[in-house]
Amino acid sequence: MYDGWRDVFYPGVSKASWLSHASRSFTGLEVNATFYRQQSEETRFITHYKRLRQVGESVQRLRRPARGLGRKLAAVVWQLPADFQCDLERLASFLAELKRWPEVRHALELRHRSWFTPAVAELLGEAQVAVCLSDAPDFPMWRAITTDLVYIRLHGHVRKYASRYHAMHLRRWAADIRRWRDEGRTVHCYFDNDAEGAAPHDACRLIELVGPELAVTITPWQAIARS
């Protein structure tokens, strides 16, 4: 719903038809409004205010309205603050609560290097929760693969939320995605470099690089970024 995409991605398409147009172009959409706007009293509450502490009821309050998406809700990504350092006890408690939301997959976006340890990877693997591989110029990326789900967020390699990905970088991501798929993993990849309209261009190019079969063999689904 970015107005800046009107000319680069939606030329001649009425705004009321933008979602329909996007759904025909991509195999998945990440709904980020649940992070930036107050969809309910729980938005951002779990990760940024309570910081994973005693969040069982809050997780369920998010789960209940999400049921309306049915099978189109494939994954939920949980983004931790950049200054939130590793706390294994809180993580274990949070992962236990996620088991009470079993109908979708979960990924955790970790933005502090202290989380990048074998102990964290082991906890995530046991819970079948993916590490979110996040590429941006100002926070680190942990390329740990902890389960059969791979979740990627590409924020812009040079300028966060803005810069277009170089063809070389897209080819590398495409090769990784093909390898993970050959290993039997499900791969979600989203472009968050939307400020100047680069995201839809890069997404379409990546689909071509991964393989033309992608658009016809994968049923469209949606993933929600909660917090």
C-alpha positions in Angstrom: 0.0 0.0 0.0 2.9 2.3 -0.5 2.0 5.4 -2.6 5.6 5.5 -3.9 4.9 2.2 -5.7 2.1 3.7 -7.8 4.2 4.4 -10.9 6.8 1.7 -10.5 4.6 -1.3 -9.7 1.0 -0.2 -10.0 0.8 1.8 -13.2 -2.8 2.0 -14.4 -4.1 -0.1 -11.5 -6.7 1.5 -9.2 -5.7 1.6 -5.5 -8.6 -0.6 -4.6 -7.0 -3.3 -6.7 -3.5 -3.1 -5.5 -3.7 -6.0 -3.1 -5.2 -8.2 -5.8 -2.4 -7.1 -8.2 0.3 -7.9 -5.6 -1.2 -11.3 -4.9 -0.9 -12.2 -8.6 2.7 -11.1 -8.7 4.1 -12.7 -5.6 3.8 -16.0 -3.7 3.7 -14.2 -0.3 3.2 -10.9 1.4 4.6 -9.8 4.8 2.0 -7.6 6.6 4.1 -5.2 8.7 1.3 -2.9 9.9 0.9 -5.1 12.9 4.3 -3.9 14.1 4.0 -0.2 13.4 0.3 0.5 14.2 -1.8 -0.4 17.1 -3.8 -3.3 15.8 -4.5 -4.3 19.4 -3.2 -3.5 22.9 -0.7 -6.3 22.4 1.2 -5.0 19.4 4.9 -4.7 20.1 4.1 -5.4 23.7 5.6 -8.8 23.8 9.0 -8.1 22.3 9.7 -4.4 23.0 8.0 -3.8 26.4 7.8 -7.1 28.2 10.8 -8.4 26.3 9.5 -11.9 26.3 8.8 -11.9 30.1 5.5 -13.6 31.1 3.8 -13.2 27.8 1.6 -16.2 27.6 -1.8 -14.4 27.6 -0.4 -11.7 25.2 0.6 -14.4 22.7 -3.0 -15.8 22.8 -4.5 -12.3 22.4 -2.5 -12.0 19.1 -3.4 -15.5 18.0 -7.2 -15.1 18.3 -7.7 -12.4 15.7 -5.1 -13.9 13.4 -7.3 -16.9 13.0 -9.4 -14.9 10.5 -6.6 -15.4 7.9 -7.0 -19.2 8.1 -4.5 -21.1 5.9 -3.2 -17.9 4.3 -1.4 -17.1 7.6 1.7 -19.2 7.2 4.3 -17.7 9.5 4.7 -15.1 12.3 8.0 -13.3 12.7 8.9 -11.9 16.1 11.5 -9.0 16.0 13.5 -8.3 19.1 14.9 -4.8 19.9 18.5 -4.1 18.9 19.5 -3.5 22.5 17.9 -6.7 23.9 20.8 -8.9 24.8 20.6 -12.7 25.1 18.6 -14.2 28.0 18.2 -17.9 27.6 15.7 -18.2 30.4 13.3 -15.7 28.9 13.8 -17.3 25.4 13.0 -20.8 26.7 9.8 -19.5 28.4 8.7 -17.6 25.2 9.3 -20.6 23.0 7.2 -22.7 25.4 4.3 -20.2 24.9 4.7 -20.4 21.1 3.9 -24.1 21.3 0.4 -23.0 22.2 0.2 -21.4 18.7 0.9 -24.5 16.7 -1.1 -23.9 13.5 1.5 -21.4 12.1 5.3 -21.4 11.9 7.4 -18.9 13.9 10.6 -17.1 13.2 12.7 -14.9 15.5 14.6 -11.8 14.3 17.5 -11.3 16.6 19.4 -8.0 16.3 22.0 -8.3 19.0 25.1 -10.5 18.5 24.9 -11.9 22.0 22.1 -14.2 20.7 24.3 -15.8 18.0 25.3 -18.8 20.0 25.0 -22.6 19.8 22.8 -22.6 22.9 20.3 -20.3 21.3 20.3 -22.3 18.1 19.7 -25.5 20.0 16.7 -24.0 21.8 15.2 -22.7 18.6 15.8 -26.0 16.9 14.1 -28.0 19.6 11.1 -25.6 19.4 11.1 -25.7 15.5 11.4 -21.9 15.4 13.5 -20.4 12.6 16.1 -17.8 12.8 15.1 -14.8 10.7 18.0 -14.0 8.4 18.0 -10.2 8.2 20.2 -8.2 5.9 20.7 -4.5 6.7 23.7 -2.1 6.9 23.4 -1.3 10.6 22.7 -4.6 12.4 24.3 -8.1 12.1 22.9 -11.1 10.3 23.0 -14.6 11.8 22.8 -17.2 9.1 21.9 -20.1 11.4 19.4 -22.6 10.0 17.6 -24.2 12.9 14.6 -25.9 11.3 13.0 -26.8 8.0 11.7 -23.2 7.7 14.1 -20.5 6.4 12.8 -16.9 6.9 14.7 -14.1 5.2 14.1 -10.3 5.5 16.1 -8.1 3.1 16.0 -4.5 4.4 18.5 -3.0 1.9 22.1 -3.9 1.8 23.6 -0.4 1.5 20.8 2.0 2.6 18.3 0.4 5.0 14.7 0.4 3.7 15.7 2.0 0.4 18.6 0.7 -1.7 18.0 -1.7 -4.5 19.9 -5.0 -4.4 22.7 -5.6 -6.8 22.2 -8.4 -9.3 25.2 -10.2 -7.7 23.5 -10.2 -4.3 20.2 -11.4 -5.8 22.0 -14.3 -7.6 23.6 -15.3 -4.3 20.3 -15.3 -2.4 18.7 -17.3 -5.3 21.4 -19.9 -5.1 20.9 -20.2 -1.3 17.2 -20.5 -1.7 17.5 -23.2 -4.3 19.9 -25.1 -2.1 17.6 -24.9 0.9 14.6 -26.0 -1.1 16.6 -28.9 -2.5 17.2 -29.8 1.2 13.4 -30.0 1.7 13.1 -26.7 3.5 10.3 -24.1 3.1 11.8 -20.7 2.3 10.1 -17.3 3.0 11.9 -14.3 1.6 10.6 -10.7 1.9 12.1 -7.4 0.7 11.7 -4.5 3.2 13.6 -2.0 1.0 10.3 -0.3 0.1 11.0 3.4 0.6 11.9 4.1 -3.0 10.1 1.3 -4.7 13.0 -1.2 -4.9 11.2 -4.0 -3.1 8.7 -5.1 -5.8 11.5 -4.9 -8.4 13.9 -7.0 -6.4 11.2 -9.5 -5.5 10.2 -10.1 -9.1 13.8 -10.4 -10.1 14.5 -12.9 -7.3 11.5 -15.1 -8.4 13.0 -15.2 -11.9 16.4 -16.2 -10.6 15.0 -18.9 -8.2 13.1 -20.5 -11.1 10.1 -19.9 -13.2 8.3 -22.8 -11.5 8.0 -20.8 -8.3 5.1 -18.8 -9.4 3.0 -21.8 -10.5 3.8 -24.5 -8.0 3.5 -22.5 -4.7 0.0 -21.6 -3.5 -0.1 -17.9 -2.4 0.1 -17.4 1.3 0.6 -14.4 3.7 3.0 -14.0 6.6 2.4 -11.5 9.3 5.1 -9.6 11.2 3.7 -9.2 14.6 6.3 -7.5 16.7 
